[in-house]
Structure formats: structure tokens, C-alpha cells
Amino acid sequence: MSSITYPTTRIRAGSFLAWTVSFPFRLLHPLMVAPSLLFLGTLVLMLFHPPDFNFHSIDRFAFGLLILVVLLRACVLRQSLRFSRPVAWPMLAMLALAFYGVVSQPNNAETWSLFAAKWLVPFTLFQLSAYIFDDAQSLRRFETFSLIVLGYLTLTAIFFMIDAKELIFPRYILDESLGYHADRARGPFLQAVANGVALNLLGLLALNSFRRKRLRAVPALLFLAALPLAIVATKTRAVWLSFSLSVLGLLFFSSSTRLRRACLCLVLAGAIGLAATVIFADRNTSLADRLEERGPVIFRMEIYQAGWEMFSQKPLAGWGATAMQTELSKRISDFHQEQFFFHNTYLEIVVQYGLVGLLLYLWIVVDLFRVGRGLNRSKALLDNGFLDSEFRTALWPLLLGAYLLNACFVVMNYQFVNGFLFTLAGLLVAQNRRHAPSRVTSTAR
């Protein structure tokens, strides 16, 4: 009797152990089938997590889960993971340089958060997106996600401008003790420039959707009328400049008639909205005051001069984050703040990391432009898809140009903006990889 029951008990125990081990992987199975949904969910969580404040860390959990799911999926499908060239190598070198700077200074949660927002998150999302968004359905999801986020940020900015603050969500956006520019439409970033850059990038993608007739009818009209108002509501001159140049660039140089008409509508809507805001708004002097404001310009000129002097003293290796902040505070005497920032991405990089860091960053920028030119002459781009030839030749350079222009006036430490831009680069790399000419080896003897 015992000889019969013993094997049965052993089988049941083995089955329970196997079920226990496999249960977590069964939970991950839906995510492995549709990893693009997890990717987009992670971007949503990053949208509501300003990098330099002690907020929730659920986006970090989602970020780690995303990496785990992609690795498991690669094992199941027997995919070979490799660095996505040409951007990956300078990004990896910049990531290593920044990581060395973080570990060589006192442990600080804010410092690690900024490191993740500026370098780790963009590098990882760039690599993962090239493997996740590899079909038409996932690309369509990404485009839909971009339009939804644009709608949310646009409505939030307009609600702020018309003082309908009871409609703004989440409520921490209205907390004046958090972040910067509480008097502007700053969105969940808690920074008006970040909000404006995101609106600019997402707006260009929406124009691409309008050109391809993915965005049409009433939603298209609402987009053309509302986006210029949202840009104005940020009250940020760099954002106004980059958005104006983006629209004018498409208006005069795009080969798409539909796209040029949309840009003309944006110009007219922006002019009418700006005039109405100045004439009828109760706070109609705020925009004029913002245009004439000289204090920030004087402050930034002093910051730039101090930064140039610091670079001249340590041009090769830079100062490092801690020494840079201490030295900068010593050199600014006319203004009194707890912390000083360079308000210029390139200046901060060259002062913190030296010429080595600046050259690596410029290498990344050059490679980002090269990614868009990978398949410009390929017949695979004639299907009017999301990343077709018009997107590569007209919209992608403008997306990068808007990002780089704003980087001249602010330090790009916004993880959603950085992650979103490098995700787009990863999508282009994935398309380049799929449609690259295969190497045909001759078997003739």
C-alpha cells in the first residue's frame, strides 16, 4: 500500500512545486504577449513623477518590471539582444561617465533620480523600444498614446489659463510649494519648460497623424485650435520660439500640402487666440510682462559667465556634480538662492564632465539625426505608415531641433521628455533594422 501511495504523494508535491515556481511567470505572460502596453504604462507613470522631487517610486517598479519582461520575452522567443546602433555606443559611454560621477559623491536620492531621468531611462527605453514596437499594431498603440497624452496636457494648460483649476488633475500641479513656475501652465512636470517641450514634440506627432489622416474631423479641429493656446499658456519664451520655428519650418518646407494647410491653421489659431487672450483676459498684462521681463535674462547671463570661467579652469575632466554646485554658489554674489542651475544643458555638461562629456553628447546628437536618414530612399517607407519618409525627412529633424533649442535655455532632466524622444529614436532604429538591405552571399562556385 505504501509503495503505491508514496509515488502519488511525490507527484503531487512535485506538481505543487512546479505550479508555485511557474505561477509568477504565468502572471507575466500577458505582459510578454503585449509588452508595448507595459511600456506605455511605464511612460504614463514617468509623466507623473518629477525627477527632482521625493514623489512616489511606482514608476521605478514599472521600469524594472519592463526590463524583466523584455528579457524573459527574449529568452522565450530566442531573440538576440544587441545594442542598437548608431546611438547606443556614445550613450553607453555617457551613461558610464555619469554613473561614475554619481557614485563618487555623497549618496543622495535626488542625485540618483536625476541620473536616471537624464541618462539611464533614455538609454534603456531606446534599447527596449527597438524590440517592443516591431509591428504595425504596437506602432499604432504608440501613436494613440501620444495623441491621448497631448490631449491631456493641452486641456490641463488651457484649464490653467482660464482659471478652471478645479478641473486640473492631479491636484499636486497646483501646489505652489512644489516645483517651479506655479504661475504658469506647468502640467504634471512641475516645470513650465518641460510642459512646453512635451507639447511641442507631441504636437508635431499629431501633425504627422493629421497628414496621414489618422487624426481627422472634430478631434483634428480641436487640436488645431487648442494647441497654440496651450503653448501660450506656458508663458515660456524658449517654448514659444521653438514651437513657432517648428510650425513655420513645416509651413514653408514640407512637401505635404495637407501638412502645410494644418500649419497655416495653427498660425491663424495662435494669432487669434493670442489676441483674444490679450484683449479679454483679466490678467491680460501677464503675457506682456513676461515678454518684457529682464530679470531672468540678467540672472542667466551671470550664470553663463560663471560657468564659462569654471570650464576654463577645468576644461578636460570637469568639476563633478558636488564641486560644481559648490563652486557655482560661490561665484554668484548678486542673487541669493539655495541652489543654482546653469539653465543650459550643454553648459552644465561641459562644466560637470568637461570636454569629454560634451563631445560624447554631441556624438549622440549627430547619431540621432543619422537614425532618421537610415531608410530615406527605401521603398518600404512608401506605405504612408507612422514612420514614413515624410516623417523622417521633415518631422524628425524638427523634433530634434525643438528639443535641442530648448536645451539651450534649460537643463533637460525631464525623464518623460527624454524617454519619449529616445523611444522615437528606438522606433526608427527598429524600422531601419527590419527594412535594411539583407546581405546576400553568393553560393556560386
Steps between C-alpha positions, in 0.01 A plus 500: 500500500777735593682422177198631308421811701858621530551569128158668490592734785831576329330587172254732671780672690697539179196637321436752777864608495491536121177703522649722771809568292308558178222715651694831493593435138136428417413843638766653275375315193247768390772764529737287295234464230436877483808674648409824324215551750741470792741736325232764452377452856854564623511823301172607660644447847812695402277783380374546856837469675713817499862378522634744760230460765431227754187364335371146473736242352246280325645604165833348607323172575330507160834583336665196661203280410524615139866398482419160654213435258710589195783273614261210564334557165836497328584167669167344399520623141876440487567855393854625496526826692759739369570869521302706251747693297596772424380685813571231760879525535530873582195466727661209681823696544306802627305274735822356643650849543188624680485188717859552611410858592205382710683230695795728570289748698288471817201272469191706421159378380450814290835450328413142403158613378657763275754245373214268405298779336787638291693189403376161621133525400565638147773241432287207620179610326695556179628142512171339603278689256695360206385151604150576629354721226581266215161469328216719368273439799754609759587810295132587482477469878794735541341756268166477685680539831678813373172659391334424836790651697495805273129543566550475875789748512317743270182497707696538823682805362178660376322432830784677675487795262123555542528446878290181496735345753235270645530296179878451527619152592703396692462766766869522586545706183339791687722466807718811497745345746602241239706556192536825309287747305181456699355800312529324162348196334762251617300177493607188692866582433486788751713693251356720226787436257459122527129535438565719198760267351265203542217695332733593216620145435156343534350774286739416215397135527135606488572696182650181358179315592293775337707475182440125483127551576523310825388817675200652328158667536409652838811378692720657232318834524524500878871421477567785257311747718621389843871427458610862435309612811672233709840613371419863587385394848850373587622864494846375403685687228720208397191283451328773299808534280549127438130441427487797259810383314364144480169611350659750262756241391223258401293778345775605259702183445268200534414311181155410635220739402280372780775562754560854374131578529494371856798721588325801347197423717726480805648840419156657459362331812803608700469862384126513575542331838787727599302810403194378691711423805655846503170681440254309714693321774493648848875450530571638154821669610667175605612406149633847428679504835650162419632625166652810658638324807875559524582348839539139379717615209739689728511207741576251222773717353676502838456123525641452150800720576573307820463170314743608229757600759462163674542317170814699424655378826417129448433449130574129464358304794256757639406572860259222588148561629574583865804721442323668207203605713722622785726701270209648308338620824822677594520684169142636499491798736212715375233232539418296809357151454542161662616344171615636167447337162663578167170509304694357207549129436822540304660734753416271790645199321825671407547643852406176677666247267742713300564485128478121511137517609411771250654309209311185599174695518558660160579152364159386628331796329668429166401134520140592577483695174662208319233260627232689309696482175549126512227405252419823322528337158344169590179388328384364836417857606242557227212336690394823679578342835579675826873524426484562126740710293321830574537440873870425460588789271280776646365419844785310665758778446249752636432283804871489574538869423224597744655283771853633442389863480323479837811328639679832446277661764442219749665182625316203350449289811139406421473124483174490302624744236839327472347153503240594241753649258737204525207260466425661164865452407468134598195463273702636210784259579254209505366602161851540362580153624188341349540657156876509474630340180594142579848387422484248226788260491579331180501122500626462149814304466 
